[in-house]
């Protein structure tokens, strides 16, 4: 049986936390901008930290598992 939980969580978080797609923290002129499709080095760093924190919570703390087969 394959555990697809971490893979599904990683793909969903990667799409949702892509800087500039839904939101960007920090933005160029404000703290948060929504749907601007631009990015910066600082926003990539912040979104990477958010991604790591959320994937750690979902895979280790909550123990989300999706089994197939």
Order of alpha helices (4+ residues) and beta strands (2+ residues): beta-alpha-beta-beta-alpha-beta
